[in-house]
Amino acid sequence: MDQKELECFLVLADELHFGRTAARLHLSRARVSQLIQKLERRVGAPLFTRTSRRVALTSLGGRLRDDLTPHYRGIENALARAVTSARGIEQVLHVGFSTPLAGEMVMKTIEKLRATHPELAVEVCEVPLSDPYGMLRKGEFDLQLVDFPMREDDLTRGPTLLVEGRVLAVAVGHPLAGQDTLTLEDLARVPLLTIAGDLPEYWLEHQLPTRTPSGRPIQQGPPVTNFQEALTLVAGGKGALLSGAHIALYHGRPGISYIPVEGDSPLGYGLMWRSGDGNRTIELFGRTAHEIAGDMAPATASADFEQAIPAA
């Protein structure tokens, strides 16, 4: 039996309209009629009733549609899996994200991949603030979309995908809350919340500096393990939080003011994975993430995506 006959039958059974069926299959209406008539002759009875106003399945046509659909879809899925295997695409990808902005970018990437590569399943989870690399090292994630810097010998960093400025979150009653902007020197005027956990010194110094550019000490506030805990302490006047500018959009709440920090190095975001584990699935995710990065706000797409993420 010609596969085109089956495909045409199932599409017409779904559309119940010869014109729409022809458009979906990129065929002429005459060719659709020809294929259906050929199948009806093969079966030996009408599968559709046709009038000038409507097309409907006969009882025999309805039974044939119900019987054929799962088998036809099974053939399509089997072919898709074969193509996927030939391309080296893994079936399930586990992705971690570090911040709400990174999480939104991951979800938009998944949304696009669902349309272009429906055979690829992606599972996501937030990276613990106090242990940014542990789950990746243990194999619970295949890759992560995180805020940089990252300098780990056993992990590979991809190109920067997004950049954004930083803001300081303070209680509305704090003297700094009335300013339009701040500089890094102003950090000496308020204790900065710290992060509980064993984090790399280079990362802490960038994210939570202990001195201003001129060398003035920055007081260290209470340690936190997640964003909600940090914002609760900020609102209670227990300290300030230095974070990416997106926090004002994702975590706007009463009792907290977000002041832009001028003269600061921008915060970059990108993918990272275990060294030696790069593959075509990770490359596909990275390229798709770069495609949607330009539409992300409030961050700005990075212009330095010149190198391809290396495949194994």
PyMOL commands that set and color helices and strands:
alter all, ss='L'
color gray80, all
select helices_A, chain A and resi 3-15+18-25+29-43+59-87+100-116+134-137+175-178+184-189+201-207+227-235+247-250+280-293
alter helices_A, ss='H'
color red, helices_A
select strands_A, chain A and resi 48-50+55-57+92-97+121-126+143-147+155-164+166-171+182-183+192-195+220-224+241-244+256-262+267-274+300-301
alter strands_A, ss='S'
color yellow, strands_A
deselect
rebuild
show_as cartoon
